[in-house]
Amino acid sequence: MDAQSRGRADNIDPADQWVFNPNTGEYEMRLAPSAPQSPVPGPRRRAPRNAGGAPRGRTAAPERAPGRGGRGEGREVPPQRSRRRGSEPEPPPGRRGRRTGNAKGKAKAKKVLLWTGGTMAFVLVAASAAGYFYIEHLNDNITSVSDDGASTGGFRSDRAINILLIGTDKRTGKGNEGYGDKGSVGHADTNILLHVSKDRSNATALSIPRDLIVDVPDCRTRQADGTDKVIPGTDGVRFNTSLGQDGRTASCTMRTVTELTGVKPDDFMIADFNAVKTLSTAVGGVDVCLKHPVDDKSSHLKLPAGKSTVEGEQALAFVRTRHSVGFGGDLSRIELQQQFLSSLMRKLKANDTLTSPSKMLKLADAGTKALTVDDKLKDIGKLKDLGLELGKLDLKNLTFTKVPVVDNPAEKVPTTVVLNDSQAPEVFDAIKNDVSFTAVKKKKEKQKKDAAADRLKGSKADASEVRVRIMNGGAAGGSAQDVLEWLQNSEGVLKSENAGNAPAPLDKTTLEYAPDQADQARRLADIMGLPGSALKPGESVTNAQGLPTMSLTLGKDFKGAGESLTAPTKAPDVEKSTADKEQCAS
């Protein structure tokens, strides 16, 4: 490399060498050579790297087009052209390939939406995903802790995703000493269970109040010295004590969420005060709205009525405020936090943050420094994958809601809340069964559900004619015997038998039957509350008396004898908002 080109490369911000290519929908390296170069492929060589970690410009051999992970795919390209996908040919020399304005706009919008998807995780996922070309530096930023076996083992692209987002009140870092309890160990003060549907058409962000009375289960945690310790659970305590109290880690909060909702999180992410300040500043401020002016001495928030833009300390004050809004409690603060996150996502989708390499690097750096994740998410590549999954969402189908609660009747002056026993189970069931809280058109899914429902239509045999063997395929121990006794003693299904454990565990309870047993299957489904999807037309088996018998396998979803397994098809009517709508807090 000659001195002139070397000096020019040294004076260029590495981030500015990465440009958004609307033809491919990806960020690509654009280099300026010091002399004309032949488009004829040359030898493969690894590009030298500058201090910022991005490949520097070279003046000799032309470069290879990078693949998805930054490795060359063996195709040489002339300099000064945007790199393309390996399967797309280069235009003739002297002529740059182009698309119509419509295609260009669609490609750009699609890419922006992909990156924007990660904003749900306090924008941390998106920030991390956006900077995947800055991998080594970002990996060093990430802090991870063990999930202690409390998760599913990490999210997967072929199933619904459940991420637990935790905002702590830990006062570490410069400028945070004046907030609240200086000695806080970091409790779970802001908690959102983010459920993303299996088909990625919708998502639900369920806020869990910090003052909700729950039972915190026993929790095995990995200590700093590498040993394991079981922290005893406590009943009837605030949800926020599931983290920090008695040495509890985020895995304890995970276990508490599982016991409370029946939904087992795949991963968790933790953000403290610094995350809100850093990320709101990195995006240039977040637009918020208040119906009334606020001057809160506790949170230090002072804003007029109407729209304002907050960042840094003011953004933190906004999400902490509770005394001056609504009823002055944690439930009112949840409304502010949901408004803040929705606005943050809309801003990222609408402005140029996601198409500016330098801004993206700044956001990625800020996000990963503010991020603590479970050990299944500690790699930037995994975070990028999660961001891309979340990026498939449309903001209009991202619903914010909260666990339905009522004031604690045990307190004369309520300071805590308890579950609303009529509404909360319906919300939990909707999430467990992947039911959308917004109207999403899914033609193929509807056709599948209609086909399953058709299996329940038709005549039903008498209970005394139903012949079935019962196996345990993942339910609680003794469930097969419990169902047998209930069917025989309460429901008149006398031709039933306990066949022990199933050959393999099942997630869902199933009933397999031969075509000529369809009327028996419909009767048993009616008795047990089985959905049409649980009925599996197939073959019968022969029992000890040599008679054809249906096979009922109790899966992990089995709740108990007499409890219906029919999943909800519609979400309950609860207070909610969607991320695409502007809200003004009262």
GUMIDO-355348 format. One record per residue (C-alpha): residue number from 0; x, y, z. Coordinates in steps of 0.02 Angstrom, whole numbers, plus 32768, in hexadecimal, padded with zeros to 4 digits. Layout:
> NUM,X,Y,Z .
...
end
This chain:
> 0,8000,8000,8000 .
> 1,8048,80AB,7FD2 .
> 2,8056,8137,8052 .
> 3,7FCA,819E,8006 .
> 4,7F49,8114,800B .
> 5,7F85,80DC,80B6 .
> 6,7F6E,818A,80FE .
> 7,7EC3,819C,80AF .
> 8,7E8A,80F5,80F9 .
> 9,7ECC,8124,81A4 .
> 10,7E64,81C3,81A5 .
> 11,7DC1,816C,817C .
> 12,7D4C,8135,8206 .
> 13,7D36,8078,81EC .
> 14,7C7C,808D,8207 .
> 15,7C71,8105,8173 .
> 16,7CB8,8080,8100 .
> 17,7C1E,8014,811C .
> 18,7B8C,804D,80B0 .
> 19,7AD9,8011,809D .
> 20,7ABD,7FBD,7FF5 .
> 21,7A02,7FC8,7FC7 .
> 22,7A1B,7F44,7F3F .
> 23,7A4C,7EBE,7FBB .
> 24,7A01,7F03,805B .
> 25,7AA8,7EF1,80B7 .
> 26,7B38,7F5A,80F7 .
> 27,7BD3,7F4A,808A .
> 28,7C87,7F8B,8086 .
> 29,7CAC,8012,8005 .
> 30,7D63,803B,7FE9 .
> 31,7DB7,80C5,7F84 .
> 32,7E53,8086,7F27 .
> 33,7EE8,80F4,7F01 .
> 34,7EFC,80B3,7E50 .
> 35,7E8E,805F,7DCA .
> 36,7E7E,7FA5,7DDD .
> 37,7E50,7F1A,7D67 .
> 38,7DA9,7EC3,7D80 .
> 39,7E00,7E1E,7D5A .
> 40,7DFF,7DAE,7DF6 .
> 41,7EA2,7DAA,7E54 .
> 42,7EE9,7D3C,7EDC .
> 43,7E87,7D24,7F7E .
> 44,7ECF,7D89,800C .
> 45,7E92,7DB5,80B8 .
> 46,7E75,7E70,80CC .
> 47,7EE3,7EC4,8150 .
> 48,7E82,7F10,81E0 .
> 49,7E8F,7FBD,8229 .
> 50,7E7E,7FEC,82DF .
> 51,7DC0,7FF1,82D7 .
> 52,7DB3,7F3C,82A0 .
> 53,7D73,7F5F,81EE .
> 54,7DD7,7F2E,8152 .
> 55,7E42,7FBD,810E .
> 56,7E49,7FF3,8059 .
> 57,7ECF,7FA2,7FEE .
> 58,7F1E,7FDF,7F4F .
> 59,7F5A,7F3D,7EFF .
> 60,7EF1,7EA1,7EED .
> 61,7E33,7EB2,7EE0 .
> 62,7DD0,7E70,7F73 .
> 63,7D5B,7DDE,7F90 .
> 64,7CA3,7DF9,7FB5 .
> 65,7C81,7DD3,806C .
> 66,7C08,7D4D,809C .
> 67,7B8D,7D58,812A .
> 68,7C0F,7D3E,81B0 .
> 69,7C92,7DAD,815F .
> 70,7CF1,7D22,8104 .
> 71,7D0F,7D2D,804A .
> 72,7CAD,7CBB,7FD9 .
> 73,7D32,7CB2,7F52 .
> 74,7CE7,7D37,7EDD .
> 75,7D53,7DCD,7EB0 .
> 76,7D03,7E76,7E93 .
> 77,7D49,7F17,7E4D .
> 78,7D63,7FA3,7ECB .
> 79,7CE7,8031,7EE3 .
> 80,7C53,7FBE,7EC4 .
> 81,7BDA,7F88,7F4C .
> 82,7BF1,7ED2,7F74 .
> 83,7B65,7E61,7F41 .
> 84,7B24,7DB7,7F71 .
> 85,7B8E,7D2A,7F2D .
> 86,7B06,7CF2,7EB6 .
> 87,7AEA,7D9E,7E69 .
> 88,7B58,7DCB,7DD2 .
> 89,7BB7,7E6E,7DC8 .
> 90,7B7D,7EEE,7D46 .
> 91,7BF1,7F10,7CB2 .
> 92,7C87,7F81,7CD4 .
> 93,7C59,8039,7CD6 .
> 94,7BA3,8017,7CF9 .
> 95,7B55,8002,7DA4 .
> 96,7AC2,7F8D,7DB9 .
> 97,7A24,7FDD,7DFC .
> 98,7971,7FB9,7E2B .
> 99,78D5,801F,7E1D .
> 100,78AE,809C,7EA6 .
> 101,7826,802A,7EE8 .
> 102,7898,7F94,7EFC .
> 103,791C,8001,7F4C .
> 104,78A0,8045,7FC9 .
> 105,785E,7F99,7FF4 .
> 106,790C,7F52,800E .
> 107,793B,7FE1,8080 .
> 108,789A,7FD6,80E2 .
> 109,78AF,7F1A,80F7 .
> 110,795F,7F2D,8139 .
> 111,792D,7FB7,81B1 .
> 112,78A1,7F4B,81F4 .
> 113,7918,7EBA,820E .
> 114,798C,7F22,8278 .
> 115,78FC,7F7A,82CF .
> 116,78B6,7ED5,830C .
> 117,7938,7ECA,8394 .
> 118,7900,7F6B,83E8 .
> 119,7888,7F07,8452 .
> 120,7913,7ECB,84C3 .
> 121,7931,7F7C,84FF .
> 122,797D,7F93,8450 .
> 123,7A0E,7F2A,848B .
> 124,79EF,7E9D,8412 .
> 125,79E0,7F11,837E .
> 126,7A7B,7F6F,83B0 .
> 127,7ADC,7ECF,83BB .
> 128,7A96,7E86,831B .
> 129,7ABC,7F25,82BC .
> 130,7B71,7F1D,82E8 .
> 131,7B98,7E6A,82B8 .
> 132,7C26,7EA6,8249 .
> 133,7C75,7EEE,82E6 .
> 134,7C72,7E43,8336 .
> 135,7D0E,7E35,839E .
> 136,7CFC,7EE0,83EF .
> 137,7C45,7EC4,8415 .
> 138,7C63,7E18,845C .
> 139,7CDA,7E65,84DA .
> 140,7C4F,7EDD,8510 .
> 141,7BD2,7E56,853F .
> 142,7BBC,7E1B,85F1 .
> 143,7B6B,7D71,860C .
> 144,7B34,7D0C,86A2 .
> 145,7AF8,7C59,86B1 .
> 146,7A40,7C2F,869A .
> 147,7A5B,7BA4,871A .
> 148,79ED,7B2E,86B7 .
> 149,7953,7B9C,86CA .
> 150,793A,7BBB,860F .
> 151,7904,7B4C,857F .
> 152,79B9,7B49,8547 .
> 153,79AE,7BE2,84D7 .
> 154,793A,7C21,844E .
> 155,7927,7BC2,83AB .
> 156,78F3,7C00,8301 .
> 157,7874,7B74,82E7 .
> 158,7805,7B99,837C .
> 159,77B5,7C29,83DD .
> 160,7830,7C96,843E .
> 161,781F,7CCF,84F2 .
> 162,789F,7D4E,8532 .
> 163,789D,7D93,85E4 .
> 164,78D3,7E49,85E8 .
> 165,7907,7E89,8693 .
> 166,792A,7F3D,86C3 .
> 167,7982,7F4A,876C .
> 168,798C,7FD8,87E9 .
> 169,7A46,7FBD,8803 .
> 170,7A9B,8065,881F .
> 171,7B47,8041,87D7 .
> 172,7B9C,80B9,8760 .
> 173,7BC1,8171,875B .
> 174,7B2E,81E3,8781 .
> 175,7ABC,815C,87C8 .
> 176,7AE3,8173,8880 .
> 177,7A54,81EB,88A0 .
> 178,79C9,8177,8869 .
> 179,7962,8122,88EF .
> 180,79B3,809B,8959 .
> 181,7A6F,80B0,8946 .
> 182,7A8C,8005,8993 .
> 183,7A1C,7FA5,891C .
> 184,7A62,7EFD,88E6 .
> 185,79FF,7F0B,8845 .
> 186,794C,7ECE,8850 .
> 187,78DB,7E9E,87BE .
> 188,787F,7F43,87B5 .
> 189,784E,7F41,86FD .
> 190,781C,7E9A,86B4 .
> 191,77DC,7E71,8607 .
> 192,77BB,7DC3,85C4 .
> 193,77CA,7DD5,8508 .
> 194,7770,7D4B,84A8 .
> 195,778E,7D42,83EC .
> 196,771A,7CCE,838C .
> 197,775E,7C36,8335 .
> 198,7736,7C7E,8289 .
> 199,777B,7D2B,82BD .
> 200,76D9,7D7F,8289 .
> 201,76BA,7DCB,8335 .
> 202,7702,7DE4,83E2 .
> 203,76C7,7E0D,8491 .
> 204,772A,7E71,8511 .
> 205,76E2,7E43,85BB .
> 206,7716,7EB7,8648 .
> 207,771E,7E66,86F4 .
> 208,7705,7EE2,8784 .
> 209,7796,7EE9,87FE .
> 210,771A,7EF1,8892 .
> 211,76BB,7E55,885E .
> 212,76B3,7DD7,88ED .
> 213,76FA,7D30,88B3 .
> 214,774D,7C93,88F3 .
> 215,7807,7C92,88C9 .
> 216,783E,7BDC,88B5 .
> 217,78DF,7B8C,88F0 .
> 218,796B,7BC1,887C .
> 219,7A0F,7B6C,8853 .
> 220,7A90,7BEF,8825 .
> 221,7B46,7BED,87EE .
> 222,7BB2,7C51,8867 .
> 223,7C48,7CBD,883B .
> 224,7CBF,7C36,8879 .
> 225,7C71,7BB6,8802 .
> 226,7C0D,7B58,8886 .
> 227,7B51,7B3C,8881 .
> 228,7ADE,7B79,890A .
> 229,7A24,7B5C,8921 .
> 230,79D0,7BFA,8960 .
> 231,7930,7BCD,89BE .
> 232,788F,7C11,8975 .
> 233,7816,7C84,89CF .
> 234,775A,7C8F,89BF .
> 235,76EE,7D2A,89BA .
> 236,7775,7DAA,898E .
> 237,7788,7E35,890E .
> 238,77BC,7DFC,8860 .
> 239,7851,7E71,885D .
> 240,78A5,7E0E,88EA .
> 241,78BD,7D7E,8870 .
> 242,795F,7DD6,883E .
> 243,79E5,7E16,88B5 .
> 244,7990,7DE4,8957 .
> 245,79F1,7D5F,89B8 .
> 246,7A6E,7D51,8929 .
> 247,79EE,7D24,88A4 .
> 248,7A24,7D32,87EE .
> 249,79BC,7D4D,8750 .
> 250,79A3,7C91,8744 .
> 251,7938,7C9F,87E2 .
> 252,78CD,7D22,878C .
> 253,78BE,7CAB,86F9 .
> 254,7880,7C1F,876B .
> 255,7805,7C97,87BD .
> 256,77BE,7CC8,8713 .
> 257,77AB,7C11,86E3 .
> 258,774D,7BEA,8784 .
> 259,76E1,7C86,8772 .
> 260,76B1,7C7A,86BA .
> 261,76D5,7BC7,8685 .
> 262,7746,7C0E,85FD .
> 263,77FD,7BD9,8606 .
> 264,786F,7C63,85C1 .
> 265,78F1,7C37,853E .
> 266,796A,7CC1,8570 .
> 267,7979,7D5B,85DE .
> 268,79C4,7E09,85C9 .
> 269,79EA,7E85,8652 .
> 270,79FC,7F42,8646 .
> 271,7A23,7FBC,86D2 .
> 272,7A14,807A,86DE .
> 273,7AA9,8096,866C .
> 274,7A56,8036,85DE .
> 275,79C3,80AF,85D4 .
> 276,7A36,8147,85D7 .
> 277,7AB4,8103,855B .
> 278,7A3B,80BE,84DB .
> 279,79C4,8152,84DA .
> 280,7A59,81C3,84BA .
> 281,7A9E,8151,8433 .
> 282,79FE,8161,83CB .
> 283,79F5,821E,83E1 .
> 284,7966,8221,845E .
> 285,78BB,81CF,846D .
> 286,7815,8228,8450 .
> 287,7799,821C,84E0 .
> 288,76F2,826A,8508 .
> 289,7698,829F,85A8 .
> 290,75E3,82D7,85BC .
> 291,7615,8344,8650 .
> 292,76B6,839C,8682 .
> 293,7725,833B,86FA .
> 294,779C,837B,8780 .
> 295,77CF,82E0,87E2 .
> 296,7848,82FF,8871 .
> 297,786B,8245,8887 .
> 298,789C,821C,87D5 .
> 299,78D9,82CC,87AA .
> 300,7868,82D1,8711 .
> 301,7827,837B,86DB .
> 302,77C9,837F,8637 .
> 303,773A,83E7,85EF .
> 304,7698,839E,85AF .
> 305,769E,835F,84FE .
> 306,7730,8319,849B .
> 307,77E5,8320,84D4 .
> 308,7889,82CB,84A3 .
> 309,78EC,827C,8531 .
> 310,7999,822F,8539 .
> 311,7A1D,8205,85BA .
> 312,79EE,8239,866C .
> 313,7945,827A,8633 .
> 314,791B,81D5,85DE .
> 315,7946,8177,867D .
> 316,78DA,81EE,86E2 .
> 317,7849,81CF,866A .
> 318,784A,8111,867B .
> 319,7860,811F,8739 .
> 320,77D2,8199,8757 .
> 321,7738,8159,87B1 .
> 322,76FF,81D6,8837 .
> 323,76C9,825B,87B9 .
> 324,766C,81F0,873B .
> 325,75CD,8189,8741 .
> 326,75A9,8148,87EF .
> 327,765B,8166,8827 .
> 328,7691,80B0,8831 .
> 329,76F5,802D,87D4 .
> 330,7665,8005,875E .
> 331,7667,80B9,8720 .
> 332,7723,80AF,8707 .
> 333,770B,8014,869B .
> 334,76A1,807E,8626 .
> 335,7731,80FB,8614 .
> 336,77B0,8072,85F5 .
> 337,7745,8022,856E .
> 338,772C,80CB,851B .
> 339,77E9,80E9,8520 .
> 340,7813,8041,84CF .
> 341,778D,8055,8449 .
> 342,77CC,8102,841C .
> 343,787F,80C6,8418 .
> 344,7853,803F,839A .
> 345,77F0,80B6,832D .
> 346,787F,8132,832B .
> 347,78FF,80B0,82F8 .
> 348,788E,8075,826C .
> 349,786A,8124,822D .
> 350,7912,817E,8233 .
> 351,79BC,8161,81E6 .
> 352,7A0C,810C,827C .
> 353,7A01,8061,822D .
> 354,7A46,8096,8185 .
> 355,7ADB,80F7,81C9 .
> 356,7B72,8088,81EE .
> 357,7BBF,8103,826A .
> 358,7B1B,8112,82CA .
> 359,7B04,8057,82C6 .
> 360,7BB1,803A,830F .
> 361,7B8D,80B8,8397 .
> 362,7AE8,8062,83C0 .
> 363,7B36,7FB5,83BA .
> 364,7BC2,7FEA,842D .
> 365,7B4B,803C,84A8 .
> 366,7AD2,7FA9,84A5 .
> 367,7B50,7F21,84C6 .
> 368,7BA4,7F82,8552 .
> 369,7AFC,7F96,85A7 .
> 370,7ACE,7EE0,8590 .
> 371,7AD5,7E4D,8609 .
> 372,7A92,7DAC,85BF .
> 373,7A86,7CF4,85EB .
> 374,7B15,7C84,85B5 .
> 375,7AB2,7C43,851F .
> 376,7AB2,7CF2,84D3 .
> 377,7B63,7D29,84FC .
> 378,7BA0,7D22,8448 .
> 379,7B7E,7DB6,83D4 .
> 380,7B51,7D3D,834A .
> 381,7AC5,7CF3,83B4 .
> 382,7A86,7DA2,83DC .
> 383,7A88,7DCB,8323 .
> 384,7A20,7D30,82FF .
> 385,79A2,7D62,8384 .
> 386,799B,7E12,833E .
> 387,7974,7DD0,8291 .
> 388,78E8,7D62,82D6 .
> 389,789C,7DF7,8330 .
> 390,78B5,7E5F,8294 .
> 391,782D,7DFC,823B .
> 392,77AA,7E51,82A8 .
> 393,7737,7EDD,8271 .
> 394,7725,7F61,82F9 .
> 395,7668,7F63,82E5 .
> 396,7665,7EAE,8320 .
> 397,76D3,7ECA,83B9 .
> 398,765F,7EDA,844F .
> 399,768E,7F25,84F7 .
> 400,7624,7EED,8589 .
> 401,763C,7EC0,8641 .
> 402,760F,7E33,86B5 .
> 403,755C,7E52,86F1 .
> 404,7560,7E7C,87AB .
> 405,74F7,7EC2,8839 .
> 406,7526,7F19,88DA .
> 407,755F,7EA3,8962 .
> 408,74C2,7E85,89CE .
> 409,7530,7E59,8A64 .
> 410,756D,7F0D,8A72 .
> 411,7506,7F9D,8ABB .
> 412,756D,8017,8A56 .
> 413,759D,7FB4,89BB .
> 414,7654,7FBF,898B .
> 415,765C,7F1A,892D .
> 416,75EF,7EBF,88B0 .
> 417,75B6,7E0B,8894 .
> 418,757F,7DAE,87F8 .
> 419,74D4,7DCE,87B0 .
> 420,749D,7D18,87BA .
> 421,741D,7D27,872E .
> 422,7488,7D82,86AD .
> 423,753E,7D55,86D0 .
> 424,752D,7C9A,86A6 .
> 425,74DD,7CC9,85FF .
> 426,7570,7D3A,85D4 .
> 427,75EE,7CB4,8604 .
> 428,7590,7C2F,859F .
> 429,758B,7CA0,8506 .
> 430,7649,7CB6,850C .
> 431,7669,7BFD,852D .
> 432,75FD,7BCF,8498 .
> 433,764B,7C50,8424 .
> 434,75AA,7CB5,8411 .
> 435,75BD,7D65,83CB .
> 436,7579,7DFC,8428 .
> 437,7564,7E55,8381 .
> 438,7501,7E24,82E7 .
> 439,757D,7DCA,8276 .
> 440,7546,7D80,81D1 .
> 441,758D,7CD0,81C3 .
> 442,7534,7C73,8138 .
> 443,759A,7BD2,8141 .
> 444,758B,7BCB,81FE .
> 445,74CF,7BE2,81F2 .
> 446,74C2,7B54,8176 .
> 447,7523,7AE3,81EB .
> 448,74B5,7B11,827F .
> 449,7417,7AF5,8219 .
> 450,7454,7A47,81E9 .
> 451,7477,7A1D,82A0 .
> 452,73CD,7A5F,82D5 .
> 453,7378,79F0,8253 .
> 454,73B6,7956,82B0 .
> 455,7344,7984,8341 .
> 456,72AB,798D,82D1 .
> 457,723A,78F5,82C0 .
> 458,71E4,7874,832B .
> 459,722A,7840,83D3 .
> 460,7229,7790,841B .
> 461,71E3,7771,84C7 .
> 462,7264,777E,8553 .
> 463,724A,76C6,857C .
> 464,7284,7699,84CB .
> 465,7327,76FB,84D2 .
> 466,73BD,7687,84DC .
> 467,7464,76DC,8501 .
> 468,750D,76B9,854D .
> 469,7563,7748,85AA .
> 470,761E,776B,85A9 .
> 471,7687,77EF,8600 .
> 472,76F2,784C,8581 .
> 473,7733,78DC,85E9 .
> 474,76AB,7908,8666 .
> 475,76C5,7904,8722 .
> 476,76E5,785A,876F .
> 477,7646,77F7,878F .
> 478,75E1,785A,870F .
> 479,75B1,77C1,86A9 .
> 480,7566,776C,8741 .
> 481,750E,780C,8776 .
> 482,74BC,781B,86CB .
> 483,748D,7762,86CB .
> 484,7434,7770,8773 .
> 485,73DE,7813,8741 .
> 486,73A0,77CB,869C .
> 487,735E,772B,86EC .
> 488,7315,7774,878B .
> 489,72D4,781C,874D .
> 490,72BB,7811,8692 .
> 491,7281,775E,8671 .
> 492,7314,772F,8601 .
> 493,7327,7680,8647 .
> 494,7387,7634,85B5 .
> 495,7426,7692,85E1 .
> 496,74CF,7657,8620 .
> 497,7575,769B,865F .
> 498,75FF,766F,85E2 .
> 499,768D,76BF,8645 .
> 500,770F,7732,85F6 .
> 501,770F,7761,853E .
> 502,77A4,772C,84D2 .
> 503,77D7,77E3,84BD .
> 504,77A7,7887,8512 .
> 505,772E,78FF,84BC .
> 506,7713,79B9,84D1 .
> 507,765B,79AB,84A8 .
> 508,75D8,792C,84DF .
> 509,759D,78C1,844C .
> 510,7514,7843,8429 .
> 511,7539,77C8,839B .
> 512,74AB,7762,8351 .
> 513,7479,76FE,82B9 .
> 514,73F9,7745,823C .
> 515,736F,76D4,827E .
> 516,738E,7718,832F .
> 517,736E,77CF,8302 .
> 518,72CB,77D5,8362 .
> 519,7323,7791,83FE .
> 520,73AE,7812,83E8 .
> 521,7330,78A0,83DE .
> 522,72DB,7865,847E .
> 523,737F,7859,84DE .
> 524,73B4,7903,849C .
> 525,7310,794B,84D9 .
> 526,7326,78FE,8586 .
> 527,73DB,7934,859B .
> 528,73D3,79DC,8544 .
> 529,744F,79AA,84BD .
> 530,7465,7A21,8429 .
> 531,7453,79E0,8377 .
> 532,750F,79EE,8362 .
> 533,7526,7966,83E7 .
> 534,74C8,78E7,837E .
> 535,753C,7884,830D .
> 536,74E8,7810,8291 .
> 537,7554,7776,827B .
> 538,754D,76C4,82B9 .
> 539,7505,766F,8351 .
> 540,7565,75F6,83C0 .
> 541,752B,7552,8408 .
> 542,7511,7545,84C3 .
> 543,752A,74AD,8533 .
> 544,747F,7469,8501 .
> 545,74AB,7476,8448 .
> 546,7436,7509,842A .
> 547,7460,75A7,83C7 .
> 548,7486,7637,843B .
> 549,74AC,76F1,8429 .
> 550,754D,7737,8474 .
> 551,7548,77D2,84E3 .
> 552,75F5,7819,850A .
> 553,75FC,789E,8591 .
> 554,767D,7921,855C .
> 555,76DA,79A9,85B9 .
> 556,7645,7A1C,85A1 .
> 557,75D2,79AB,8607 .
> 558,758E,7A0C,869D .
> 559,752D,7989,86FC .
> 560,7498,7915,86F4 .
> 561,73FD,7978,86C8 .
> 562,745A,7A15,868E .
> 563,7439,7A48,85DB .
> 564,74CA,7A4D,8560 .
> 565,746E,7AB2,84DC .
> 566,74DF,7B45,84B7 .
> 567,7498,7BF4,84A8 .
> 568,7480,7C33,83F7 .
> 569,746B,7CE9,8427 .
> 570,74CC,7D57,84A1 .
> 571,746D,7D9C,8537 .
> 572,742E,7E4F,8534 .
> 573,74AD,7EAB,859F .
> 574,74FA,7F58,85A2 .
> 575,7580,7F5E,851B .
> 576,75D8,7FC9,8499 .
> 577,763C,7FA7,83FB .
> 578,76EB,7FE5,83D3 .
> 579,76B7,8042,8335 .
> 580,7642,80BA,8391 .
> 581,7675,815B,83E9 .
> 582,7638,8165,849D .
> 583,762D,81F4,8519 .
> 584,763E,81C2,85D0 .
> 585,75BE,8209,8649 .
end
